[in-house]
């Protein structure tokens, strides 16, 4: 199990004569592009889900997806830059602490993603099986799932922290995973149990949860359709995210097991396979935001809301400067609007007065005759009422 002669060290390929200039130039550029795209995509994913959470759209799956995006950000910020510098310089430049923790932290984040995806599958199955009235958001369930995932993920790769050390060679410092003779039996057992716990069991558990959820949803649709159930498309999307992660982690596991079970550093995995496995592994950090944006209507709606808010904030920030530049014009326009409003307010009262004062000629003549003349006696229809009684 002694891997001191291996070409694949912790943090990437170092001091290898088989590595050409194409790797030292092209590979850091590819990893840098993965860093930029993955950082922007996962930051956007977390922002959309947090915005939905504040609006009251709370669910266990959304909280676990936030943890998934945060784990990808940790990989992008703390693991990929170490590989970029190591591939470019072909030597170790970060000191003993980073040397001992880089491989352990990488496997910790990958195990967290594996266990989080298993928790998402279980939460999805629970959502499908549980009736809508009883399907409520539980913060306790989320915290328990996150605590278990991070605790197990921090403990499982501890041998990588213990047996990784910084060495001084003929060509400079190198960070390598070197197992002493007294721990070889332990590593023989550990190298078989660790992939089983971190990769195989969560993968099968997640696959079984999604298959049972899809089958249960099909049975419900055949009996009585329920409008409160999430769509079959969302279940398939979450399942595809899990399967993509497991498939993209598989080449790195092949290299890891190959290197750990090789006989004293002989027949190590090819450098091309090791490089390809790490590129595919880190490429998964950019995959999840693209899948959610392409499939989830709610995510696209949340993205549109955040984009609208950003544009409104930009417009509100630009408005004061525009007022400062054209202050006099704005004051003049406001005064003219106020004058126009006051004029329009007085105009109805003036019109009503004109209507009262203006009377048609025929009507005026009629009322003038009625006011200034009295009925004649000869035209009086009842003259005896006006005669004096004897």
C-alpha positions in Angstrom: 0.0 0.0 0.0 3.0 2.3 0.0 2.2 4.9 -2.7 5.3 7.0 -2.4 6.5 6.2 -5.9 3.2 7.2 -7.5 3.0 10.0 -10.0 -0.4 11.2 -8.8 0.2 13.1 -5.5 -2.3 15.0 -3.3 -3.2 18.1 -5.2 -2.4 16.9 -8.7 0.5 15.7 -10.8 3.8 16.9 -9.5 7.4 16.4 -10.7 6.4 14.1 -13.5 8.5 13.9 -16.6 5.6 12.5 -18.6 3.6 15.7 -18.2 4.1 18.0 -21.2 3.7 21.7 -21.6 0.1 21.2 -22.9 -1.0 20.0 -19.5 0.8 22.7 -17.6 -0.8 25.4 -19.8 -4.1 24.1 -21.0 -5.3 22.3 -17.9 -5.0 25.3 -15.6 -7.0 27.3 -18.1 -9.7 24.7 -18.2 -9.9 24.5 -14.4 -10.0 28.3 -14.2 -13.0 28.4 -16.6 -14.7 25.8 -14.4 -14.0 28.0 -11.4 -15.6 31.1 -12.9 -18.6 29.3 -14.4 -19.2 27.2 -11.3 -18.9 30.1 -8.9 -21.4 32.3 -10.8 -23.8 29.4 -11.3 -23.9 28.1 -7.7 -24.0 31.6 -6.3 -27.1 32.3 -8.5 -28.6 29.0 -7.4 -28.2 29.8 -3.8 -29.6 33.4 -4.3 -32.7 32.1 -6.0 -33.5 29.5 -3.4 -32.9 31.9 -0.5 -35.1 34.4 -2.2 -37.9 31.8 -2.5 -37.3 30.8 1.1 -37.9 34.4 2.3 -41.1 34.5 0.2 -42.4 31.5 2.1 -41.6 28.7 -0.4 -40.0 26.4 2.3 -39.3 22.8 1.6 -36.8 20.2 2.7 -35.5 19.7 -0.8 -34.8 23.4 -1.4 -32.8 23.6 1.9 -30.8 20.5 0.9 -30.1 21.9 -2.6 -28.8 25.1 -0.9 -26.4 22.9 1.0 -25.4 21.2 -2.3 -24.7 24.6 -3.9 -22.7 25.7 -0.9 -20.6 22.6 -1.0 -19.8 23.2 -4.6 -18.7 26.7 -3.8 -16.3 25.3 -1.1 -14.9 23.0 -3.7 -14.5 25.8 -6.2 -12.9 28.2 -3.7 -10.6 25.9 -1.8 -9.8 22.8 -3.9 -9.6 23.8 -7.5 -7.2 26.7 -7.1 -4.7 24.4 -5.4 -4.9 22.1 -8.4 -4.5 24.9 -10.8 -1.2 26.1 -9.2 0.1 22.6 -8.7 -0.5 21.7 -12.4 1.0 24.9 -13.6 4.2 24.8 -11.4 4.6 21.0 -11.0 5.6 21.5 -7.4 4.1 22.2 -4.0 3.9 25.8 -2.9 1.3 25.9 -0.1 3.0 24.6 2.9 2.5 21.6 5.2 -1.0 22.5 6.5 -2.6 22.8 3.1 -0.8 19.6 2.0 -2.3 17.6 4.9 -5.8 19.0 4.5 -6.4 19.5 0.8 -7.2 15.9 -0.1 -9.1 15.4 3.2 -11.2 18.5 2.5 -11.8 17.4 -1.1 -13.2 14.0 -0.1 -15.2 15.6 2.8 -17.0 17.9 0.3 -17.6 15.0 -2.1 -19.0 12.8 0.6 -21.2 15.7 1.8 -22.6 15.9 -1.7 -23.2 12.2 -1.9 -25.0 12.1 1.4 -27.0 15.3 0.6 -28.2 13.8 -2.6 -29.3 10.7 -0.7 -31.2 12.9 1.7 -32.8 14.8 -1.2 -34.0 11.5 -2.7 -35.4 10.4 0.6 -37.2 13.8 1.1 -38.6 13.6 -2.4 -40.0 10.1 -1.8 -41.5 11.3 1.5 -43.1 14.2 -0.3 -44.7 11.9 -2.9 -46.0 9.3 -0.4 -47.2 11.7 2.4 -50.6 13.3 1.8 -50.5 17.0 1.1 -52.2 17.9 4.4 -49.5 16.2 6.4 -46.6 17.3 4.2 -45.3 20.3 6.2 -41.8 21.9 6.3 -39.7 20.6 9.2 -36.6 22.5 10.2 -35.7 19.7 12.6 -35.5 17.2 9.7 -33.2 19.6 7.7 -30.8 20.2 10.6 -30.6 16.5 11.4 -29.8 15.6 7.8 -27.2 18.3 7.5 -25.6 17.5 10.8 -25.3 13.8 10.0 -24.0 14.4 6.5 -21.2 16.8 7.6 -20.3 14.7 10.7 -19.9 11.5 8.7 -18.1 13.3 5.9 -15.6 14.9 8.2 -14.8 11.5 9.9 -14.7 9.1 6.9 -11.6 10.6 5.1 -9.6 11.1 8.3 -6.8 8.7 7.1 -6.2 11.0 4.2 -5.4 13.7 6.7 -3.2 11.5 8.8 -1.1 9.9 6.1 -0.6 12.8 3.8 2.6 14.7 4.3 5.1 17.1 2.7 8.3 15.7 1.4 11.5 17.2 0.1 12.8 15.5 -3.0 15.5 16.1 -5.5 13.3 18.4 -7.6 11.8 20.2 -4.6 8.8 19.9 -2.3 6.0 17.4 -3.0 2.8 16.5 -1.2 2.2 12.8 -1.2 0.0 10.2 0.4 2.5 7.8 2.1 1.2 4.9 4.2 3.7 3.5 6.8 4.3 -0.2 7.1 2.5 -0.6 10.5 -0.7 0.9 8.9 -0.7 -1.2 5.7 -3.3 -3.7 7.0 -5.6 -0.9 8.2 -5.4 0.8 4.8 -6.2 -2.5 3.0 -9.5 -2.6 4.9 -10.1 1.1 4.8 -9.6 1.4 1.1 -12.5 -1.1 0.6 -14.9 0.2 3.2 -14.5 3.9 2.5 -15.7 3.8 -1.2 -18.6 1.5 0.0 -19.8 4.0 2.6 -19.1 7.2 0.7 -20.1 6.2 -2.8 -21.8 2.8 -3.3 -24.4 2.8 -0.5 -25.6 6.4 -1.0 -25.9 5.8 -4.7 -28.1 2.7 -4.3 -30.2 4.3 -1.6 -30.8 7.4 -3.8 -31.6 5.4 -6.9 -34.1 3.2 -4.9 -35.8 6.3 -3.4 -36.4 7.9 -6.8 -37.5 4.7 -8.5 -40.1 4.1 -5.7 -41.2 7.8 -5.9 -41.7 7.5 -9.7 -43.6 4.2 -9.4 -45.8 5.5 -6.5 -46.6 8.6 -8.5 -47.6 6.5 -11.5 -49.9 4.4 -9.3 -51.5 7.6 -8.0 -52.1 9.0 -11.4 -53.8 5.8 -12.5 -56.2 6.0 -9.6 -57.0 9.6 -8.9 -54.9 12.5 -10.0 -53.8 14.8 -7.2 -53.0 18.5 -8.2 -51.0 19.1 -5.1 -48.2 16.6 -6.0 -45.1 17.9 -7.6 -44.7 17.1 -11.2 -43.0 14.0 -12.5 -40.5 16.3 -14.3 -39.1 17.5 -11.0 -38.6 14.0 -9.7 -36.8 13.1 -12.9 -34.7 16.3 -12.7 -33.5 15.5 -9.1 -32.8 11.9 -10.1 -30.7 13.0 -13.1 -28.7 15.4 -10.9 -27.9 12.5 -8.5 -27.0 10.1 -11.3 -24.8 12.7 -13.0 -22.8 13.3 -9.8 -22.3 9.5 -9.3 -21.2 9.0 -12.9 -18.8 11.9 -12.8 -17.3 10.8 -9.5 -16.7 7.2 -10.8 -13.5 7.9 -12.8 -11.9 9.5 -9.8 -12.8 6.4 -7.7 -11.2 4.2 -10.3 -8.0 6.1 -10.1 -8.1 6.3 -6.3 -8.7 2.5 -5.8 -6.2 1.7 -8.5 -3.4 3.8 -6.9 -4.2 2.5 -3.3 -4.2 -1.2 -4.3 -1.2 -1.1 -6.6 1.7 -3.2 -5.3 4.3 -0.7 -3.8 3.7 1.9 -6.4 4.0 -0.4 -9.4 1.4 -0.2 -12.2 0.1 3.2 -11.2 -2.9 4.6 -13.2 -1.9 6.5 -16.3 -1.5 10.3 -16.0 -4.0 10.9 -18.7 -6.7 9.0 -16.8 -5.8 10.8 -13.5 -6.1 14.2 -15.2 -9.3 13.4 -17.0 -10.9 12.0 -13.8 -10.2 15.2 -11.9 -11.4 17.5 -14.7 -14.7 15.5 -14.9 -15.1 15.6 -11.2 -14.7 19.3 -10.9 -16.9 19.8 -14.0 -19.8 18.5 -12.0 -19.6 21.7 -9.8 -21.0 23.6 -12.8 -23.7 21.1 -13.8 -26.4 21.5 -11.2 -27.3 25.2 -11.8 -27.6 24.5 -15.5 -29.9 21.6 -14.9 -32.1 23.6 -12.6 -32.2 26.5 -15.0 -33.1 24.3 -17.9 -35.8 22.1 -16.3 -37.3 23.8 -13.3 -39.9 26.4 -14.0 -39.9 27.7 -10.4 -36.1 28.3 -10.6 -36.5 30.2 -13.9 -39.3 32.3 -12.2 -37.1 33.0 -9.2 -34.2 33.9 -11.5 -36.5 36.3 -13.3 -37.6 37.9 -10.0 -34.0 38.4 -8.9 -33.1 39.9 -12.3 -36.0 42.3 -12.1 -35.0 43.3 -8.6 -31.5 43.9 -9.7 -32.6 46.1 -12.6 -34.9 48.1 -10.3 -32.1 48.6 -7.8 -29.9 49.8 -10.7 -32.6 52.2 -11.9 -33.2 53.6 -8.4 -29.5 54.1 -8.0 -29.2 56.0 -11.3 -32.2 58.2 -10.6 -30.7 60.5 -8.0 -27.7 61.4 -10.2 -30.1 62.3 -13.0 -32.0 64.6 -10.7 -28.8 66.3 -9.6 -27.7 67.0 -13.1 -31.1 68.4 -14.3 -32.4 69.8 -11.0 -33.8 73.1 -12.4 -35.6 71.3 -15.2 -37.2 68.9 -12.8 -38.3 71.7 -10.5 -39.8 73.6 -13.4 -41.6 70.6 -14.7 -43.0 69.8 -11.3 -44.3 73.4 -10.8 -45.9 73.3 -14.2 -47.6 70.1 -13.3 -48.9 71.6 -10.1 -50.2 74.7 -11.9 -52.0 72.5 -14.4 -53.5 70.4 -11.6 -54.8 73.5 -9.8 -56.2 75.0 -13.0 -58.0 71.7 -13.8 -59.3 71.7 -10.2 -60.8 75.2 -10.5 -62.2 74.7 -13.9 -65.2 72.5 -12.9 -66.5 75.2 -10.4 -66.2 78.0 -13.0 -68.1 75.9 -15.5 -70.9 75.2 -13.0 -71.2 78.9 -12.3 -71.5 79.7 -16.0 -74.2 77.1 -16.4 -76.2 78.6 -13.5 -75.9 82.2 -14.9 -76.5 81.3 -18.5 -80.3 80.9 -19.2 -81.8 80.4 -22.6 -83.7 83.5 -24.0 -87.1 81.9 -24.2 -87.0 80.6 -20.7 -85.7 84.0 -19.5 -88.7 85.8 -21.2 -91.1 83.3 -19.7 -89.9 83.8 -16.1 -89.7 87.6 -16.6 -93.3 87.8 -17.6 -94.3 85.6 -14.8 -92.4 87.7 -12.2 -93.3 91.3 -13.5 -97.0 90.8 -14.5 -100.1 89.9 -12.6 -103.0 88.0 -14.0 -105.7 90.3 -15.3 -109.1 90.3 -13.9 -110.8 89.8 -17.2 -108.8 86.7 -17.6 -109.6 85.5 -14.1 -111.3 82.1 -14.4 -113.0 82.5 -10.9 -113.9 86.2 -10.6 -116.5 85.7 -7.9 -113.8 84.8 -5.4 -112.5 88.3 -5.7 -115.8 90.1 -5.4 -116.8 91.6 -2.0 -119.6 89.9 -0.2 -122.6 92.1 0.6 
